[in-house]
């Protein structure tokens, strides 16, 4: 693996009595992605968000026998319950784009992290103040924010401080972190397996006046581009800003980068199912192979979902 945890980020160990337990069940050797949380900022449960869902950002990817999870919003809690119901030990690689609340608020409730048989590799960039991903996840679980510290999680966890431009090899799966937003230090991820590519680019800079060449390289030739084009609209834009509307930016990136399928993600918590339906139709008028992410939606990059 290209990124090694620092000594201060050593894994929590599993008690010796658990050593004889069976190893984690590997996901099937496919390339699928499932959306467990699709909202930005704050969870938005209610009667008018049932079809798209109200949980915050979490995407599960099963690729080449590996389970990758991108972001740990409240959708991570739902995914955790699903995994525990399968009755098998869990092994996963959890990648954080950044540590705004909508990306980490589900982590303290991720039930597999409290199971001794679970194996988690956790990745994130160093914060602008120098804090590691482990430090930031620990801080949100300290009193008065939470009642259980991270040390009560019984899983074997290894923390990796990563940076843009430093690829991570997981067997024959390649995960490449890219810099997306200088204001938030957010990372995007490009996941490659054989000739299939998934790109997760969900916290771009909406104040840009033109498409970032770095973003075009990140998305180049992707089978699926997950993009945060539906969250920031006129109500959230800077009063004097001249940037592109995010969903327009997503279409420009998809067209210029020859993306096969565009999925808009990180929905505005104020937008109802009906509003998102209308937005999807509007987006598809400009880019036919586009859709809006819904909780429970699964795409298969091998069988040609896109």
PAVEXBA-838083 format. One record per residue: z, x, y of N, C-alpha, C, O in turn; residue in one letter. Coordinates in steps of 0.05 Angstrom, whole numbers, plus 5000, padded with zeros to 4 digits. Layout:
BEGIN
ZXYZXYZXYZXYA ...
END
This chain:
BEGIN
500050174976500050005000500050185025501450385026X 498550105044498150285067500550295085500950485099X 502250085085504450075103507050075087507449915069X 508850265094511350295079513650225098513650295121X 515550085087517850005103519450255111519650445096X 520550245135522250465144524950455130525550245119X 526450675131529050675117530850445127532350335111X 530750375153532450165163531549895153533049695156X 529149875142528049625132528049615102526249485090X 529849755089529949765060530349485049531649325061X 529149435025529349165014532249095005533749274998X 532848835006535348754994534848764964532748684954X 536848854949536548894921537448644905539048494914X 536248614882536948394864539248484846539148714836X 541248314842543448394824542448474796540448364786X 543848664784542948774758542748554737541048574719X 544448354739544348134719541747974719541247834700X 540248004740537747854742535348014732533047924733X 535848264723533548444716531948334693529648394690X 533248184675531848094651530147844656528847754637X 530247734680528747494685525747544684524847774689X 524047344677521147394676520047454703521147374723X 517947604703516647684729515347444742514947234729X 514747474768513547254783510847164771509347334762X 510446904771507846804762505746854783506046764806X 503646994776501447054795499746814801499146664782X 498946774826497046564831494446614817493846844809X 492846414814490246444800488346624815488546634840X 486646764802484746954815482546804829480246814820X 483146664851481246514866481546584895482946784902X 480246444913480546484942480646214955478646104963X 483046114957483545854970485545874992487246054992X 485445695011487445675032488345395035486745205034X 490945365040492145095043493845095068495345285073X 493544885084494944855109497544695104497444475094X 499844825110502444695107503644615134505444445135X 502744725155503544655182501344725202500244945200X 500644535220498244575237498844545267496944565282X 501344485275501944435303502844695317503644885304X 502644685343503644905360506144815374506644575379X 507745015382510044975400512444845387514544975384X 512244595380514544435370513644245349511444125352X 515244195329514443995309514043715322515443655342X 512243565312511643305325511343085304509142965301X 513543025289513342805270513242535283514242505306X 512042345270511842075282509641915270507942025255X 509541665277507541485265504741555273502841495258X 504341685297501641745306500742035299498742125310X 502342175282501442445273501442465243501442695232X 501342245229501542245200499142385187499542535168X 496742325196494342425183493942725186492942855168X 494542825210494243115214496743265208496643505202X 499043135211501543265205502943365230501643415251X 505643395228507143475251508643735249510043815267X 508343885226509644135223508244365237505844355241X 509744565245508544795259507445005239507844975215X 506145205250504245375236505145495210507145635209X 503545445189503945585163501445535146500645315142X 500245755137497845745121498245915096499046155098X 497845805073498045945047495246025037493445855037X 494946275029492446375019492946484991494646654987X 491446384971491446504944488846644940486746514940X 488946904936486547064934487047304915488947454918X 485147334896485247564878487947594864488747824859X 489247374857491847404843494147454861496447494852X 493747444888495947484907496447224922494647064927X 498947184930499646964948500347074975502247224978X 498747004995499147095023499946845039498846635036X 501946875056502846665074502646765103503646975109X 501246605119501046685147502646505165502146265167X 504646615177506546495196508546315181508046205160X 510946285194513146145181514245925199516745915202X 512545755210513445525224514745325204515245395181X 515245075213516644885196514944815171516044715151X 512344875172510744835148511645015125511144945101X 513045235131513945415110516145275093516345325069X 517745105106519744955091518444775070519444755048X 516244645078514844465059513644635036513844555013X 512444855043511245035023513445125004513045134980X 515745205015517945294998518845084977519345154954X 519044844986519744624967517644594945518244554922X 515144614953512944594934513144824913512744774889X 513645064922513745284904516145264885515945324861X 518445184896520745154879520444944858521444964836X 518944734864518444514845516844604821516844474801X 515344824824513744924802515345054781514445094758X 517845124787519645234767519045524758520045604737X 517445674774516745944767517746134790517846054813X 518446384783519146574803516946604824514546594817X 517646644849515746664870515346944879517347094883X 512847024882512147284894510147234916508147104911X 510647344940508847284962508947504983510847654985X 506747514999506547695022506447515047504647355050X 508447545064508747365087508147525113509447715120X 505947435126504947575150505547405175504847175176X 506747535195507247395220505347495241504747735244X 504247305256502547375279504147475302503547675315X 506347335308508247405329510747235324510847095303X 512747245341515247105335516046895355518446855360X 514046755366514746515381515946315361515446335337X 517446125371518945945353517145795333517945765310X 514745715342513045565323512045735300510645625283X 512545995300511646175279513946265260513446365239X 516446215269518746325253520846115246522646175230X 520645875257522945685255523245575227525345455222X 521345605210521645515182522845725164523745665142X 522945975173523846195155526646155145527146195121X 528646075162531346045151531545825130533645805116X 529545645128529645425110527645465086527145275071X 526645705083524745765061526345805035527446015030X 526545595019528345594996527845824976529745924965X 525345904971525046134952526446384961527046554945X 526946424987528246664997531146674988532346884990X 532246454979535046444969535246474939537446464928X 532946504925532946534896532746824889530946964898X 534446924871534447214864531847304851531147544853X 530347124838527947204824525547234843523447334835X 525847154869523647164888523247454898525147604902X 520647514901519847774913518147724938516147594936X 519047814961517647774986517148035000518948205003X 514648075008513848295026513248155053511647975054X 514648255074514448115100513448315120514348535123X 511348225135509848405153509848295182509548055186X 510148475201509948395229509748635247510648855240X 508648595271508448815290511048865304512748675307X 511449095314513749165330513549015357511349005369X 515748905367515748755392515548945415515849195412X 514948835439514749005463517349145469517349365481X 519649035461522149155466523049355443525249465444X 521249385424521749575402522949445378523349585357X 523649195378524849065355522949035332520548965336X 523849085308522249055284522148755276523648595286X 520348685258520148415248522748335234523648115236X 524048525220526548475207528748405227530248215224X 528848555249530848505269530548225282532548085286X 528048145287527647895300528247655282529247445291X 527547685256528247475238531247455233532347235230X 532647685233535547685230536847555254538747405251X 535847615279537147515303537147205304539047085313X 534947085295534846785297536746655277537246415279X 537746815257539546695237542446755242544146685226X 543046885265545846945272547046715287545646565301X 549646685285551046485301550746555331550946795337X 550446365349550646075345548045945338547845695338X 545946095332543345975326543145855299541745655295X 544545975279544245885252546845945237548346125246X 547345815215549945845201549946035178552046105168X 547546135170547346325148545846565157543546545166X 546946805156545447045163543347115142543547025119X 541447265150539247335132540247475107538947445086X 542447615109543547755085544347565063544647655040X 544647305068545247115047542847045030543146915009X 540547125039538147075023538047264999538247505003X 537947154975538247314951535647444941535747614923X 533447364953530847484944530747784950532147884968X 529147914934528548194940526348204962524048124957X 527148294986525348285009524848575019526748725023X 522348635023521548895036520148825062518248665062X 521048955083519948905110518049135118518749365113X 515749065129513749265136513049235166512249015175X 513449445181512649445209509749535209509049755201X 507949355219505149405219504049405247505349325266X 501549505250500249515276497249455272496149505251X 496049365294493149325293491749575286492449795295X 489649555269488049785262489149935237487950135229X 491349835225492449955201492049765178493749585174X 489949785162489349605140491449615118492749825114X 491849395104493849375083492349295058490949085057X 492449465037491149415012493049294992495149404986X 492449054982494048914962492248884938490748684935X 492349084920490449104898487649114910487049284926X 485848924902483148924913482848734936480548664944X 485048644948484948474972485648654996487648794995X 484048635017484448795041485248615064483848425070X 487548675076488548525099488448705123489748915123X 486948635144486648795168487948655192486948445200X 490048775203491248665228489548745252488748975255X 489148555270487648605295489348505319490748315317X 489048645341490348565366488948325378486448335381X 490348115385489147875396489847815425488147725440X 492347855432493347755458495347955470497547985459X 494548085491496348285503498848155515500948285518X 498747895522501047765534503247705513505547695520X 502447665489504447595468504647805446506247785428X 502948015447502748215426502048095399502748205378X 500747865399500047725374497847875358496148005370X 498147865332496147975314494347755303495247525299X 491847825297490147655281489747805254490348045253X 488847665234488547795208485747725196484747505198X 484547935184482047905170482547965140483448185134X 482147775123482747805094480047815080478447635081X 479648035065477048085051477648115021479448255013X 476047975005476148004976473347974966472047764968X 472248194954469448204947467748154972468048294992X 465947964970464147904993465147665009463547565025X 467547575005468647345019470647435040472247615035X 470647295063472347375086473547135098472246935105X 476147145102477646945118478847085142479947305140X 478646955166479747065190481746865202481146625205X 484146955208486246795219486846905248488047105251X 485746755267485946845295487046615312485546455322X 489746605314490946355324492646385349494146205356X 492646605363494046625388492446805407493347015416X 489946725412488246875430489046815459490746655465X 487846955477488446935506486546725519484246785523X 487646485525485946275536485146315565483546165576X 486146535578485446585606483046755609482146815631X 481846845587479547025588477146875600476746635595X 475547015615473146895627470646935610468546815615X 470947095589468647135570469847195543472247255541X 468147185523469147245496469847535493468247715501X 472147585482473047865477471447995455471347885433X 470148215460468548355439470248415414469248415392X 472848475418474648525396474848285378474948305353X 474848045390475047795374472447755359472447655336X 470147825371467647795357467547975332466447895311X 468548215335468548405312470448295290469748315266X 472748195298474648085279473347855263473747845238X 471947685276470847445263468147485250467047305236X 466947725253464147775244463647695215464947795197X 461747505211460847425185462947285168462547265143X 465047185179467247055164466246805150464746645162X 467146755126466646505112468146275126467146055129X 470646335133472346145148473746285171474946505167X 473646175194475146265217477146045225476345825233X 479746115223481845935232482546015261483346245266X 482245825279482345895308484045685322484045455315X 485545775342487445595356486045445379487045445402X 483845325373482245205395483144935404481944825423X 485044805392485644535401488344505416488944285425X 489744725418492444695430492444685460493444485472X 491344885473491444895502489044745514486744815511X 489644525528487644375542488144385571489744555580X 486944205586487344215616490244195624491044315644X 491844045609494644005617496244265614498344295626X 495244455597496744695593495444945606496545165605X 493144905619491745125631493045215657494445055670X 492745465664493745555690492245405712489745375711X 493645315733492345165755489945305767487945175774X 490145565770487945715782486345875762484746055769X 486845825736485445975715482545905713481745685719X 480946105705478146055701477246115673474846155667X 479246115654478546185627477145955613476945735622X 475946025589474645825573476645635560478845725552X 475945385557477645205541477645315513475545385502X 480045325500480245465474478245365453477145535439X 477745105451475945015430473045095436471545135418X 472445105462469745205469469545505462467445595452X 471745655467471745935460471345965430469946145421X 472745805414472445815385469545775376468645915358X 468145585388465345535381463645775389461945855374X 464145895413462546125421462946355402461046495394X 465446405394466046615375464646565348463446745337X 464946315338463746255312460646285313459546385294X 459446195334456546225336455646515338453846605324X 456946665356456246945360456847125336455447325332X 458847045321459647215298458547115271459147225250X 456846905273455646795249457646705228457446765204X 459746575238461746455220460646215206459246055217X 461246195180460245965164461745705170460545495172X 464345725173465945485177468245545197469645735193X 468545375217470545405237472745185233472044955231X 475245275232477445085229479245115254480345325258X 479544905269481244905293484044825285484444645268X 486044965296488744975286490644995309489745035332X 493244965304495345005325495044775345494844825370X 495044525335494444295351496644245372499044295367X 495844135394497644045415499543835404498643645393X 502243875406504043685395503943405409504843215398X 502643395432502343145446499942975436499642745443X 498243105420495742965412496242805386497242905366X 495442555388495742375365493442415345491542565351X 493642285322491542305302488842205314486742325310X 488941985329486541875341485242065361482842095361X 486942195377485842395396484542625381482442725390X 485842715360484642935345482142855330480243015328X 481942605321479442505310477242525330475042615323X 477742445354475742455375474942735382472542795386X 476842915382476243195388474543315366472743475372X 475143255341473643365319470643285321468943445317X 470143035328467442935331466043085354463643155352X 467543135376466443275399465743565391463643665399X 467443695377467043965368464643985349462944165351X 464443795331462243795312459543745325457443815314X 459443615348456943585363455843855371453443895373X 457644055376456844315384456644515361455144715363X 458244475340458244655317458644485292460944405287X 456544435278456644235256458644315234460044145223X 458944575228460644665207463444725218464344955217X 464644525229467344555241469144315232468144105226X 471644365231473644155224476244225237476744455245X 477944025239480744065249482544075225482343925206X 484444265226486344305204488144065202489143955221X 488643985177490543775170492543885149491744035132X 495043795151496943875131495943785103495143555099X 496143965084495243905057492343965051491443945028X 490844015072487944075069487644355055488944545063X 485944355034485444605020482444665021480744485017X 481744915026478945005026478645225005480445385001X 476345224992475845414970473445584979471145484980X 473945844984471846014993469946104970467846214976X 470746064945469046144923467045924915464645984911X 467945684913466245464904464445354927462745184922X 464845444951463145364973464145114987462744924990X 466745134996467844915011466444875037466444655049X 465345095047464645105076461645095080460745105103X 
END
